[in-house]
C-alpha cells in the first residue's frame, strides 16, 4: 500500500469503522426502546448520514493525531508488515477512543473499547495490505 493511501486510511477509516460498529447497536436500542418504529425503515437512512457526520466531528482530531503518531512510528523504523503495527495501532486506538470522550463528556469505557477494536482492525488492515520489503541485492 502506498504511503499516501495508508495516511488517508489512517485519517478517514477510524471514524467510519467506529460508526459501522456502533450504529447498529444504537438503531437496535432505539427500536427496542420504542423510539423508532421498525416497520418504517425510512428513518434509518437519515440517521445513518447524521451519525456519520457526528462520528467525524467527534473523532476527527483524534484520528489526525493517530495518523501522525503511526506515521512517526513508521518513520522511526516500525515495519508496516509486523505484528507490532497491529499492537501499536490498537494502543493508539484505545487512547484515541478515550480522547474523543473528553471533548463531549461521554462514557470513556465504551469509546475506549471501541477505539481499541477499531485500532486493532485498522492495524491488521495496514499489516495485510502493506507490501513486503524488497530484498536488498548483495554485492559480490
N, C-alpha and C positions, 0 to 999 in steps of 0.2 A: 504494500500500500504506500503510495507516495506521501511524503511528509505533509503537503498541503491538504490532502484528503483526510489524513489522520487528525490534523488540527481541527478541521471542520467537524469531523465526527466527535472529537472531544468537546467541542463547544456546543453543538446543537443536539447531540444524541441524548445526553443525560436528562434534560427536562422531558423529552419525548418518551424515553424509556420509563421514567418515573411516572409520567402521566398514564402511559399504557398499563402499568401495573395498578395504579391507584384508581383510575377511572371506573373500571367495572365494579370495584368494591363500593365506591360512592353511589353509583347507579343502583346497585343491588340493595344497599342500605336505604336509599330513598324509596325504592319500590316496596321493600318490606315494611318500612315505617308508614307507608300510605301517602307520602308526599308526592309520589309520582305514580300515575296510573300506567300499569304495564300494557294495557290494551291500546294506549295512544303513544306509540313509539316516536312520534314526531318531535317530542320534547328532548329526546336523547341526542339528536343531531346538533341543535344549537348549544346544548350543554357541552357537547364534545369540543366545539370550537372555542367556547368561552373558557373551558377547562384548560385547553391548550394554551391560550393567551395567559391565563393565570399561572400555569406551570412555568412558562418562560419568564414571567415577571418575578416570581418568587426565586427561581433558581438560576437566573441569568448571570448574576455576578459570581456566585459560587462555581458555576460552570466555566467561566472565564479563568478564575483562579486555578481550578482543577486542570484546565488545559495548559496553562502556563507552567504549573508545577510538574506535570507529566512531561512536557517538552524539555524542561530543565533537567529532569532525571535522564531523559534520552540523550541530551547533550553531554551530560556528565558520564555517560557510559552504560546506562541501563539498556539492555537489548530488548527491542520490542517483541522478540520471539521467546522470551524467557518467562518462566512462571513468576518471577519477581515482578514482572509488569502487571500480572493479574493481582498479586497481593498489594502492590503499591497503589494500583487503581482502586481496589476495594477499600483500602485505608483512606485514601483521599476522598472517595465517595462517601464514606461514613462521616468524615469531617465536614464535607460539603453539605450533607444532609442536615447535620446539626446546625451548621452556619445558616442555612436557609430558614431555620426556625427562629433564629434570633431576630430576624427582621420583623416577623409578624406575630411573635409570641405564640407559636403553635406547639403541639406536643413533640418534643425532641426525640422521644423513643421511636415513634412511628417513622419520622422523617430520617432519623439516623439509620434505622434498619433498612429503610427504602434506599437510602444513599449507598449503603453497603452492598445491597443486592445489585443496584444499577452499576456501581463501580466494578464489581466482580464480573458482571456480564459484559460491560464495555471493555474491561481489561482482557477478557477471554476473546472478544471480537478483535481487538487490536493484535493479540498474540496470533490468532488464527489467520488473519488477513495480511500480516506483515510478511514480506519476503525474507527468506533466509539470507544471511550474509554471504557475499560472493567469496569463494576461496581465493586467497592471495597466492599467485604463482610463485613457486620457489625459484630462486636464482641458482643457476648451475655453477 
